């Protein structure tokens, strides 16, 4: 066999100019793709904070919303109702379901969207009110910062139906929050009554078959210069699971 040395290695064939050009183009494409991904990641990190606090190991990054104050209001409610299972609808980075799973010991939690927690599971899906009604019940349902988006994308009737579906899955208590007409992004999308959160949201929750509706906290909204009220409410009657 012919070779480069004393017959040990085969002669290395030279690649054609066309083959070398194709290899160069492939390498350039991959380099460009990696560069674009890196730039997009850097731009995303620099453009805005995560919505909720996130942590990896000992590192922690604060979020754009005040999650700590809201959790301090939610935790006593979960203890009061001896909650052992939580459904968090629209949980963003999963802060509240992770806190619930870690603070409540035997608590099991199902979080929609991005949760990562021990004793919890996640689903990333677009869920309609009709689909939600087919789900099992949970002791507590958390629905925060979701319904105003439904109201803006669809209408008030669709938002009311979604709240009623959430209420049907809550066996003991519903934790609820939504944006208000005081926030610049929603002032033209929500009914004028939405500027009066206490009256407007209370009516929505009571219309969904909830009772003992009360405000448990008031925290800074996502948009500057506005606040959101955090509510807790009970199902008016025991829901069929």
N, C-alpha and C positions, 0 to 999 in steps of 0.2 A: 504493500500500500504506500503510495507516495505521501510524504509528509514534510514538515518544517525542520525536523531534526533527523536523527538517524532512524527514520521510519516509525517514530512513536506517535505522532499526531497527524491527522489528516490535514491536507492543505485547506486553509481558510479561504472560502470563496468571497470575492468582493461583491458587495451588494450593488445593484444597478443604481443609477442616479435617480430613477423614478422611485425605487424602494426607499432610498434614503430621504427623498423629499416627503414621501407619505409618512414615514416615521417622524420626521421633524414636525409636520403639520399636526399629527396626533399628539405629540408631546406638548406643542404650543397650545393646543385646545385644552388639554388637561390643566396646564399651568394657568391659562386664562380662567377656567372654571373655578379652580382653587382660589385664585386671587379675588374673583367676584364674590365667592362665598365668604371669604375672610373680610372683605370690605363691607358686605352686608351685615355680617355679625358685629363688626366694630361700629357701624352706623346705628344698628339697633340698640346696642348697649349704651351708646352715647346719646341717643335721641331721647330716651325716656326711661323711667324706672319701671320695674315690674309693678303690677297692680297691688300685690300683697307682698309681705316679707318672704324671702326665700333663704334657705341655708343649705350649704354643702359642708359636711363635717363641722369644723369649728368656725367656718366663715359664714357670715350672715349679711344679707343685703336688705335694707329697709325698702318698703313699697311706697307707692304714691298715696295709698289710703291709710287711715289710722286704724289698723287692724287690732292693735292691742287694746284700745279703749272699748271697741265693740266686743272683743272676746271677754273682757272683764264684766260686761253687762250680760253676755249670753251664758257664761259658765254657771252663775247662780240659778238661772232659769232651768238649765239642764239638771242641776242637782235637785232643785225643788220638785221637778216632775220625775225624778229617778230615771232619767233617760238612759237607755242601753243601746239604742240604735239611732243613727242620724242619716238623713238624706240631705246632701247639700247640692242644690240645683244651681248651676252656674258658679262653681266654686273657685274660678280663676286658678291661682297657683296652689290652691288647696290648704291655705293656712288654717281655716277654722276646723276642717275635718281632721287635719293632723293634730291640732290642739285637743280636739275632742277625743281622738283615739288614744293620745298619750296621757291625757289627764283623767280619763274615765276608767282606765284599767280594762274591764271586760267589754267595753263598748265596741261594737262593730260599726263601721261607717262605710257608706257607699257614696262616693263623690263623683259628680259629673264633671268632666273636662280634665283638669290637670293634676289631681291630687296624687301624692306619693306619701303613704303612711303605713306603719305597721297596723295590723288588724283592720285594714281598710282595702277597698277595691275601687277601681275607677272605670268610668265609661266616658268616651268622647263621642258625642252624638248630638244630632239635632232632634230634640224631643218635643212632640206636640202635646197638647192637653189631653187628647184622646189616648195617646200612647202612655202618658203618665198615669192615667186612671187604671191601666192594666198592671201597673207595678204593685208589688207588695207594700204593706204599710210599714212605717217606721215610727218609733216613739216621737221623734222630733224631725221636723222638716225645716231646713234653712233655705230661704229664697231671698237673696239680697242683691240689689243692683241689677236686676234682670227685667222686671216688668215694664219699666219705662222704655226699654228698647223694643219690647213687643208692642207697646202703645204707639211708639213712633213709626214702627215698620208696618203695623196693621191698623188697629183701631182700639177704642176703649172696650168694645165688646169682646174682642179677642183677649185682651189683658184680663178682663173679669173672668173669662172662662179658664184661663191659665191659673189664676189665683184659686179658683174653685177646685181645679184639679190638684193643686198643691195641698189645699186644705183636706181633700179626700184621702191623701196619703199620710196625714199627720194623725197619729193615734192619741197623742197627749198634748203637743204644743207645736205651734208654727212660729218661727222667727222670720220677720219680714222687714225689708227696707227697699225703697225705690227712689229714683231721682225726682226732683221737684221742678215746677215751673220757674223757680228762682234761678235755676242754673242756665247759663247762657245757651248751652247746646240743646236744651229741651224747652226753652220758653215758648217757641212757636209750634212745638210738636205735641205738647201735652195740653189737656183742657185747662182753662183759666183757673178752675177750682184747685188744680194741682199745686198752686202757690200756697194754699193753706193745707199743709201736709197732714196735720192732726185730724182735721175734719174729713179731707178727701180720702186719705188712706184708711181711716177708721171705717168709713162708709164702704169702701171696697172690701175690706176684710169681713165686716159684718154681713155684707151681701153675699159673701162666699160661704156663709154658714158658720162663722166663727164667733165666739163670745169672749167676754173678759178681755177685750182688746185694750192694751195699755202701752204707753211709751216707756221703754227701758233705757234709752240713751239718745243723745243728740251728738253727732260727730260731724267733723268737717267733710264736705262733699268732695268729689273728685275735682270739681271745678272751683276755682278760687272764689271766695266771697259768699259761699252758700253752705248750708248745713243740711244734713239728712236726719230724719227721725228713725230710730230703730224700734220696732214693735214686737210684742209677744202676744199671742192669742191662742185660745183653746178651741177645739172642735165643739160645736154646739151639742152634738150627740156623738155617741160612739160610732166611728166609721166602720163599715163592713170591710174587712181586709181582703 
